[in-house]
Amino acid sequence: MDAAASTSLMMAQPSPLAAAPRPTADAAKADAASKEYESVFISQFLGSMFSGIKSDGITGGGQGEEMFRSLMVNEYGKSLQQRGGFGLAAAMKAELLKHQQVQVPADQVAAP
């Protein structure tokens, strides 16, 4: 094998240092991720609640309503999370930052 092919083969393989994920140590990113997690959790919770409800009222039901119900439930989840949610976001943020070994004042972690 010639030197050029050998060099390009070595460059194509990822080094172990480049592949390792780096902790962000960014409280804002941890906050956003924890709020998104709680929003998805609430949406799943509400989705199971709405699964047994038949739609035959004013809206008429049908395949269209069934198709867009998941979008409505996702928006409900986002809205509930923005209003305080279930309190999962603060605990999740604290765990994310703990795993990144970042020291954050207690008053910032407990805030929803």
C-alpha positions as CSV (number, residue, x, y, z in Angstrom):
1,M,0.0,0.0,0.0
2,D,1.4,3.4,-0.9
3,A,1.9,6.2,1.7
4,A,-1.0,8.3,0.4
5,A,-3.5,5.5,0.7
6,S,-2.3,4.6,4.1
7,T,-2.5,8.2,5.3
8,S,-6.0,8.7,4.0
9,L,-7.1,5.4,5.6
10,M,-5.8,6.5,9.0
11,M,-7.5,9.9,8.6
12,A,-10.9,8.3,7.8
13,Q,-11.0,6.3,11.0
14,P,-12.2,8.3,14.0
15,S,-9.8,8.7,16.9
16,P,-11.0,7.5,20.3
17,L,-10.7,11.1,21.7
18,A,-12.8,12.6,19.0
19,A,-15.6,10.0,19.4
20,A,-16.0,10.6,23.2
21,P,-18.9,12.9,24.0
22,R,-18.0,16.1,25.8
23,P,-20.1,17.4,28.7
24,T,-21.5,20.7,27.8
25,A,-21.5,22.2,31.3
26,D,-24.2,24.5,30.1
27,A,-27.0,25.1,32.5
28,A,-29.2,26.7,29.8
29,K,-28.9,23.6,27.5
30,A,-29.7,21.3,30.5
31,D,-32.7,23.5,31.3
32,A,-34.0,23.3,27.8
33,A,-33.5,19.6,27.6
34,S,-35.2,18.9,30.9
35,K,-38.2,21.0,29.9
36,E,-38.5,19.2,26.6
37,Y,-38.3,15.9,28.4
38,E,-41.1,16.9,30.8
39,S,-43.2,18.1,27.9
40,V,-42.8,14.8,26.1
41,F,-43.6,12.9,29.3
42,I,-46.8,14.9,29.8
43,S,-47.8,14.4,26.2
44,Q,-47.4,10.6,26.6
45,F,-49.3,10.7,29.8
46,L,-52.2,12.7,28.2
47,G,-52.0,10.5,25.1
48,S,-52.9,7.4,27.1
49,M,-55.7,9.3,28.7
50,F,-57.2,10.4,25.4
51,S,-56.8,7.0,23.8
52,G,-60.1,5.8,25.1
53,I,-62.2,8.9,24.3
54,K,-64.3,8.6,21.2
55,S,-64.8,11.7,19.1
56,D,-68.4,12.1,18.0
57,G,-69.4,15.5,19.2
58,I,-69.4,18.9,17.5
59,T,-66.2,18.2,15.5
60,G,-67.7,15.1,13.9
61,G,-64.8,12.8,14.6
62,G,-63.5,10.7,11.8
63,Q,-60.1,9.9,10.4
64,G,-58.9,13.5,10.3
65,E,-59.6,14.1,14.0
66,E,-57.8,10.9,14.9
67,M,-54.8,11.9,12.7
68,F,-54.4,15.3,14.4
69,R,-55.2,14.3,17.9
70,S,-51.5,13.5,18.6
71,L,-50.6,17.1,17.6
72,M,-53.2,18.5,19.9
73,V,-51.9,16.3,22.8
74,N,-48.3,17.5,22.1
75,E,-49.4,21.1,22.3
76,Y,-51.3,20.3,25.6
77,G,-48.1,18.8,26.9
78,K,-46.0,21.9,26.0
79,S,-48.6,24.2,27.5
80,L,-48.8,22.3,30.8
81,Q,-45.0,22.2,31.1
82,Q,-44.8,25.9,30.5
83,R,-47.3,26.4,33.4
84,G,-45.3,24.4,35.8
85,G,-45.8,20.9,34.7
86,F,-45.3,18.0,37.1
87,G,-42.1,19.2,38.5
88,L,-39.9,16.8,36.6
89,A,-37.9,19.4,34.8
90,A,-36.1,20.7,37.9
91,A,-35.2,17.2,39.0
92,M,-34.0,16.3,35.5
93,K,-31.9,19.4,35.2
94,A,-30.3,18.7,38.5
95,E,-29.4,15.2,37.4
96,L,-28.1,16.3,34.1
97,L,-25.8,18.9,35.7
98,K,-24.8,16.4,38.4
99,H,-23.7,13.9,35.7
100,Q,-21.7,16.7,34.0
101,Q,-20.2,17.6,37.4
102,V,-21.2,21.2,37.3
103,Q,-21.8,23.1,40.5
104,V,-25.0,25.2,40.2
105,P,-26.4,27.3,43.1
106,A,-29.4,25.6,44.7
107,D,-31.7,28.5,43.9
108,Q,-31.2,28.0,40.2
109,V,-31.8,24.2,40.2
110,A,-35.1,24.3,42.1
111,A,-36.6,27.0,39.9
112,P,-39.2,25.6,37.4
